[in-house]
Amino acid sequence: MSFRAAPRNLITDVAGLKIGNAQDARLKSGVTAVLCDEPAVAGVQVLGGAPGTRETDLLEPHNLVETVNAITLSGGSAFGLDAASGVQAALREKGIGFNAFGHIVPIVPAAILFDLANGGDKDWGRYPPYRELGYEAAQNAGLDFTLGTIGAGTGATTAGLKGGLGSASTVLANGITVGALAAVNGVGSATVGTSRNFWAAAQEIGTEFGGLGLPHPLPPESQDIVLKHRRNGPVENTTIAVIATDAVLTKAAAKRLAIAAHDGFARAIWPSHTPFDGDLVFALATGKSGIAPDPIAAIELYAAAGATMARAIARGVHAATPAEGDLLPVWSARM
């Protein structure tokens, strides 16, 4: 089983998806919108202990609606759930959504991460800005986008380093493409101890996040559990992500894809899935390849989901850039 990155090495290598970002540098927060060209089969899996979500119950396999029009990832903690309303408004203006007795209702599940205590100015007055940021993100949607300090990753942090928005893609031997998108804001660390080496090194393709591999031997401090905000006790954090494929999947299989992608969290952030994280993965299946994987091919698909997610997480931290008022350094500054 061998994997290779698709041409962009972004989630948009999965046919049928576009990504839009909007952010506010003073706020140190932002929004990422994943737009589906056509309604996509969707699922979700939450494994963190402190999630913040919208429309996730809808995605359970036994519930009515099979497909979604978009996914929204946002900073802002619970305030950021407003971002989905902005994405929904942008889609409704275009007549995109579920037809409910003649009324168009865009289906836009969402998840948020906690970036309030990151040095940004959160004195926004009566209403938070996330609805408008969501609308802007949807309007900005396209195939190409940058990584790092952008969109939902703008104010993200990890233990000891800024986080960011990361993405990666994989093409399987049978022609199926898998793509991952992650806003990396975990309570744990993406790097081994105080080194520049990423925990996800075993999954790296080429030098997409530095090409450093794992340190050998592992440094003694690699056994220490490093947590963000540890001095004052952990607070809400969360890595929120989307795993996507152009394979033909049922709603139940999409949920299984989301479950498998969580393996990438465990490979890329240590520790992950803590009570203080709201770790969540949405899954999207556009079906554009026309390939419905048999049980053996499905195993390769799920393996690729975990590996691709791990790479996306590392790339988000690797690409973060410094900004005025930051409380943590970026990876590129670590010597």
N, C-alpha and C positions, 0 to 999 in steps of 0.2 A: 504494500500500500504506500504510494508516494503522492504527495500533494505539491501543487505549484500554484503560485499566485496568478490571478487573472490580470489583464492588462493595466487597469487603474490601481489595483490593490485596494479597492474601496468597496463598500457594500453596493454601490451602484453598478458594479459588474454583474449583479443579478438583474436580468432584464425585467423591466417594469417598475423600477423604483427610482425616485429622485430624492435628493436631500437638500433642505434649506436651513440656513442658520441665521440667527440674529442675536445680538448681544449689546450690552451697555457697559463700557469700560469703567465708568464711575460706579455703577452698581456692582461690578464684578460678578455678573451673572448673565445668563442667556438661555436661549431656546433652540432646540433642533427639531425639525419636522421631517418625518419620513413619509413621502407621498407615494401612493400607489397609482400607476397609470390606469389600472383597472382594479376592481375590488379583489383583495388577496385573502386567501384562507389564513387565519391567524390563531395563535395560541399564546399562553403566558405561563410562566412558572416563577413564583416568589419564594425565595429561600432565606432572605434576610429577615431579621426580627423587627424591623422598624420601617415598613414600606409606606409610601404615599402614592395612591393610585386613583385612576378614574376609568370606569368601564371595563375593569378586569373580569368581573363576574360574567360579563357577556361572552368572554372568550372560552369559557369552560365547554368541553365538547358536547355536553348534554343540553346546552342552551341554544336558543333559536337562531340567531344571526350567524351565518357561516363566515362572512368576510368583513374586512374593514377597508376604509378609504385612506387612512393615515394613522401614524403613531406619533405621539409627541413626547419628547424628553425635555425636561426643564429643570433649571435651578430654582431657588426660591423657597424651598421647603413647601409647606402646604399652600402658600401663596402662589406657587408656580403652577398649581393645577389650573389656574385661569388661562394658561397658555393654550390649552386644548380648545378653549372657546374661540380664540383668535384663529387657530388653524381651521376650526369648523366653519367660522364665518367666511374665510377665504374660499373654502370648497363650496359652500352654499351659494356664494355669488356666481360660481361657475356651473351650478346645477348638478354638483357631484354629491351623491349620497344614496342612502337606502330609501326607497320609495315606500312611504307608509301612508296608504290611502290618499295618494296624490300629493303628499307633503314630502319634500326632500330633506332627509336627516343624515348628514355626514356622520359616519361612525369613526370616532377618533379616540381610542384608548390612550391613556397617558400615564406617565410616572414622573416623580420629582426626586431631586436630591437636595440635601441640606448644604447650602453654601452661604448661610447668613453671616456666620462668624469668620469671614475671610478677609476683612479689611475694606470691603466695599461700603459705599454709602447706601444704606437701606432706608433712609428717611424719605420715603416716596410720597408721603401724604396719605390721603384717604384711601385711594385704590392703588394696588400694586401694578407695575407696568407689564406684567407677563402676558395679558391678553393681547396687547398691541405687539409685543415681541413675537408672540405666536403667529399673529397675522403676517408680520414682516417676514418671519422665517418661511412661511408657506409661499409667499410671493417670490422669495429668493431661490426656490427649489430648482435644482439642476443636477447634472450628472457628475460634475467635478466640484470638489470642496477641499478646503485645507483642514489640517488636523491640529490638535493642541488646544491653544487658548482661544476657543471659538464656540459659538452656540452654547449648548448645555454644559460644555466643558470649560467655559470661560472662568468660572470661579471655583473649579474643582480642586481639591487637595487630597493628598494621601499622607501616610506617615513619613514625614521628613521632606517631601517634595510636592510641588504643584502637580495636580492631575491634569486631565484634559480630555478632549474628544478624540477617540481613536477609531480606526477602521482597518479592515483587512478583507481579503477574499481568497478563495481557493477554487480551483477547477479540478474535478475528479476525473478519473480515467474514462468514466462512462459519459462524460460531457456535462454532468450536472455542475452548476456553480453554487457555491456557498459564500455568503458575505456576512460580516459582523460589524456592528457599530456600538461603541461603548462610551458613555460619559463616566470617567473614572474618578471616583470621589470616595474610595474605600477607607475604612478605619485602619486597615493594615498597610503593609508596604509592598510596592511593586518591585523593589530591588532587594538584593541579598545583603543583609546587614547594612553597613555604611558604604558598600561598594557601588560601582556604576552598573553592575551586572544585574540583568533582569531575571526574575524567577521564571519567566516564560521562555528563557533562552533555548530550551530543548525544542520548542515549536517554531523558532525563527526561520524564515526563508530568506537566504542571502544575508544582507546587512540592514534589514528594514528597521531595526531599532538598535543599531550600533555594532552588531556582529561580535560582541564580546564573549559570548558563551557564558557558561557558569564558571565561577572562580574555582581553582583547584590548588590545594584543598579548600573546602568551604571554610570561611573564616569563623572563629569561635563565636562571634556575635551573631552569626546567622541563626543560632538557636534561640536568640533572645526574641521575645515577642514585642515588637515595636508598634505602638498604637498612636494614632493622632489624638491630640488633646489629653494624653494620658495623665499629665500633671493634675488636671482638674477633673478627671473622670471623663470617659468617652461621652460624646453627644451624638446626635444623629449624623449619619454619613451617607453611604449608599453608592454603589455602582449600578447604573441602569443601562440596559443594553437591548439591542435588537439583533437577532440572528435571522437571516433570510436565505431563501433558495429559490431557484427557478424550477425545482422539481414539482411534480404533481403530488400533493399530499392531502389527506383528509384532515379535518379539524383535530382529531385525536392524534394523528401523526405529527401535526404542527406543535401540539403540546409536548410530545416526546422530544421534538427537536429543541424546544426551549429548555427542557430538563437537561438534555445532553450538553447544551451550550454552557450550562453552569459549571461543567468540568473545567472550562477555560478560566472561570473566576478562581477556582482552587489552584490552578497551575500558575496563575499570574499575580495573585495578591495573597500575601500571608500575614495574618489569618484573613479569611473571608467568611461570609455568611454568619457573621456574629450577631448577637442580639441588638447591637447598635447600628447595624447596616440594614438597609432596606433592599438588599440585592435582588434584582428582578431582571428577567429576560423575556421580551416579547419575541414571538416567532412569526415570520411571514413566508408564505409559499405562493409565488406568483404563477407557477405552472407553465411559464413561458418555454421551458425546454421540451415540454410534452412527454417527459420521462417520468413514469411512476415507478419508483425503485421497488424491486422485489425484496424479501426479507434480508438476503445477504447484502445487496447494495445499500439497504437502509443502514446496516451497521457501519459501512464506510461513511455514509452521509452523517451519521451521528458522531462518529469519531472526528470527522472534519469540522463539525460544529464546535466541538470543544477546543480543537487546535486553533481554529480561525479566531475564536473569541479571545483566547489567550494572547494571540498576536495583536489583535485590535487594542486590547487593554495596554499592553506594553507600548505600542505606538502612540497612544494618547499621552502617556507620561513622557515619553521620549521627545515628543514634538512641542511640549509646553514652552511658552515664551514668557519672559519677565515683563511685569507691568508695575507702574507706580503704586505703592501701597501694599505690595505683596507681603504676606506673612511668612512665606516659605520660598526657598530657592527652586529653580528649575533644574531638571536633570542635566542639561548641558553645562551648568555651572559647577557640577560636582566633580571634583578632581580625584 
